[in-house]
Amino acid sequence: MIKKISVVVAALMAVVCVQAQDENPHHEIGISYGLGVSLIGDGISNGLSNGIFDSLSDCKWTNEKQFGTLGVEYFYRLPDAPRTAVGGIFTLARYGEDVENGGVKVGERRRTYMSLMPSIKYYYVDGKNFSLYSKVAAGLMYVHAKSDNLKDHSSDSANSVIFMGQASLVGLEAGSQNLRCFMELGVGEQGIVLAGLKYKF
């Protein structure tokens, strides 16, 4: 009798565990805002847009405007490896500055960066209200650089595609099982420091 009860209890526990696993969200959508300039993309776009001001001496780049990096990401939690999630990240960043010569504004430079990066995430701690993880992403970034010379009313633009990535060494998220705030520290196109909101379903 005791053996039969033990078998029934074990079967019920197995069913409960399977249902609990099925109730865990497998999908997540997040939006983030990050700070930290992409030095690689910035260097390339500056090189592309410097030519229009080569004839001017004593040029200074002033009044820098940074939009920062807006990120949208999607991840899918693998059923056979619940601590691992795969997905993709899209980022948009804009930067600009004025060009001065002898204290007078003579031009403007604007750069736009758009990235699409496949990504993988691993959870070290995975609770219902708190998680700790790391994330790595790598893909391509489209760079559009535009310069306007106000002195001779000329303009120039250039486009390029380069390899880009993101490595978030430490990621923290907290909240309910479905809606969480998160913050990450790392390096790459999403930012050195980024924070946002994610929804799991």
N, C-alpha and C positions, 0 to 999 in steps of 0.2 A: 504494500500500500504506500509506504513512504517512498519507495522507488518510483512509483507511478506519479505521485505528487511532485517529486523532484523533477521528473521529465516534463510535466505540465508547466511547472514554474519556469524551468529553463527555456521551454518553447515560448512562453509568454514574454520573458525577458528579451529573447531574441527578436520577437516581433516589435516590442517597444523600442529596442535599439535601432532596428531598421527604419521604423517610422520617425524616430528622432533624427536619424541621418537625412531622411527625405525632407524633413521640415527645415533643415538648414538651407539658407539661400545659396543658390549656385551662381547667380548673376549679380553683378554690381556695376553701377554707372556713377561716375564721379566727375566733379568739376573743381578746378583748383586755380589759384593765383600764386605765381612764384616771383621771387626777386633774385636777380643774379644774371648779368649779361652773358650771352654766349660769346666768349672771346674768339672762338674759331670763326664763327659766322660774321662777327663784327669786324675782325681783321680783313676777311675776304671782301666784304662789301665796302669797307673803307678804301681798300686798294682799287676796287672797280670805279669808285666815284671821285677819287682824288684828281684824276686827269684834267677835269674841267677847271680846276683852280691852280694848275701847275705854273701858269704864267704870272701868278700873283705871289709876291714875296711877303713875308711877315704875316702869314695867315694864322688865325687863331680860331679854334672850334669852341663856341660858347653856347650858353643857354640850352644845355642838353635836356631833352625830353624823353622820358622812358615810360612806356605803357606797361612794362613788365610782361610776364608770360601767362597767358590764359591757357589752361589745359582741360581737355575733355578726354576721359578714359573709360574703357569698358574692360571688365575682366570676367572670366568664367572659371569657377572652381571645379577642378577635375574630380569626378566621382571616385576614381580609384586612388587618387592622391589628394585628399581633402585639404592638406596644408599648402597645396600648390595651385596657383591660378594663372591662366594665360589670357592675353588680350592685346589691346592696342591703345596707343595714346596719340591724340592730335593736339598740337600746340600752335599758338599764334602770338607773336611778339612784334612790337613796333618801337623803333627808336629814331630820334631825330636830333639835329643840332643846327645852330646858325654858324655861318662863316663870317668872320670879321677881318678886315684889312685896315690897319691904321686906326682902329677904334670905330670903324664904320661897317655896318652890316652889308656884305656884298653877295651873300648867297645862303642857300639852305641845303641840307642833306637829310634825306629820309630813307630808312631801311625797314623792310617788312620781312619777317621770317615765319615760314609755315613748315611744320614737321609732321611726319606720319611715321610712327615707330611701333613695331610689334614689341610686346613686353611680357615678362614673366615675373611673378611675385611669389615669395615664400613666407609663410606665417610661422614665426617661432612660438608665439603665444596666440591662441585663438579661442577667446572666450565669447560669451554672448553679449557682453557689454564693453569689452576691451580687447585689443589685439596689438601685437608687435610684429613687424615684418620688415623685409628688405625687398627692393624692386630694381630690376635692370631692364633697360629698353635700348633698342638700336634701330636706326632706319635712315630715312633721307630727309633733308631739309631744303626747301626752296627759298632762295634769297633774292629779293628785289631791291635794288639800290637806285635811288633817283637823286640827282643834284641839279640845282637851279642857280645859275650865275646871274645875279641881279645887275651886275655892272654892264655886261654886254647882252643881256636878255637871252642867253643861251641855256640849254638844258641838256642833260645826258642821263641815260639810264642803262642799267645792266642787270642781267639775270644769271643765276647760277644754281646748281644743285650739288649739295655736298653731303657727306656722311655725318650723321649726328646721333647722339645718344643721351641717356639719362641713367645715372646710378644713384638711387636713393638708399643710402646705407642704413638709415634708421627711419622707420615709419611707425607712427602711433595713431590709433583710431579709437574713439570712445563714443558711446551713445547706446541706443537701443539695438536690438538684433537687426533691424532693417534700416534705420537712419543713423548715420554717424558723422561726426566731425573728424578730420584727420590732419596731421602735420607730418612733413618729411624733411629730412636734412640729407643733402647729397650734392651732386654736381652734374651739370648737363643742361639741356635746353628747357626743361621744366622749371629750373631754378635751383639755387643753392638752398634756399628756404622756401617752402611752399605749404599752403594750407588750403583746405576746402571742405566740401560736403559730399558724401556718397550715400547712395541708396542701394540696398541689397534686396533682391527678390528671387 
